[in-house]
């Protein structure tokens, strides 16, 4: 099943800079860029960190295509 990442929209709505967010969740800006642009899907650990930091259910961040 394919999923689309809404992280780019969510971060923009909350006015969170990608570099700052990457530092908070403990990944490189390049890794975050790859996730945001739907080029890679992160590990469960990273998904959990993203979800926790944004206080959002995973299903609000990744939606079915």
C-alpha positions as CSV (number, residue, x, y, z in Angstrom):
1,X,0.0,0.0,0.0
2,X,1.3,3.4,-0.9
3,X,1.3,6.4,1.4
4,X,1.8,10.1,0.9
5,X,3.6,12.1,3.5
6,X,1.8,15.3,4.6
7,X,4.8,16.5,6.7
8,X,5.7,19.3,4.4
9,X,2.2,20.8,4.8
10,X,2.1,20.2,8.5
11,X,5.4,21.8,9.2
12,X,4.5,24.8,7.0
13,X,1.2,25.3,8.8
14,X,3.0,25.3,12.1
15,X,5.8,27.5,10.8
16,X,8.4,24.9,11.8
17,X,11.7,25.0,9.9
18,X,12.8,21.7,8.4
19,X,16.3,22.0,9.9
20,X,15.0,22.7,13.4
21,X,12.6,19.8,13.2
22,X,15.2,17.4,12.0
23,X,17.4,18.3,15.0
24,X,14.5,17.9,17.4
25,X,13.7,14.4,16.1
26,X,17.4,13.4,15.8
27,X,17.9,13.0,12.1
28,X,19.8,14.8,9.4
29,X,18.2,17.5,7.3
30,X,18.9,15.4,4.2
31,X,17.0,12.5,5.8
32,X,14.0,14.7,6.6
33,X,14.1,16.1,3.1
34,X,13.9,12.6,1.7
35,X,10.9,11.8,4.0
36,X,9.1,15.1,3.3
37,X,9.5,14.7,-0.5
38,X,8.1,11.1,-0.4
39,X,11.5,9.6,-1.5
40,X,11.8,7.4,1.5
41,X,9.8,6.0,4.4
42,X,11.4,6.4,7.8
43,X,12.0,3.7,10.4
44,X,9.3,3.1,13.0
45,X,11.6,4.9,15.6
46,X,11.6,8.0,13.5
47,X,7.9,7.8,12.6
48,X,7.2,7.6,16.4
49,X,9.4,10.6,17.1
50,X,7.7,12.7,14.4
51,X,4.3,11.7,15.7
52,X,5.1,12.4,19.3
53,X,6.8,15.8,18.5
54,X,3.8,17.0,16.4
55,X,1.3,15.4,18.8
56,X,-0.5,13.8,15.8
57,X,-1.6,10.3,15.0
58,X,0.5,8.7,12.3
59,X,-2.5,8.5,10.1
60,X,-2.7,12.3,10.0
61,X,0.9,12.5,8.7
62,X,0.9,9.6,6.2
63,X,-2.3,9.2,4.2
64,X,-3.2,6.5,1.7
65,X,-2.7,7.5,-1.9
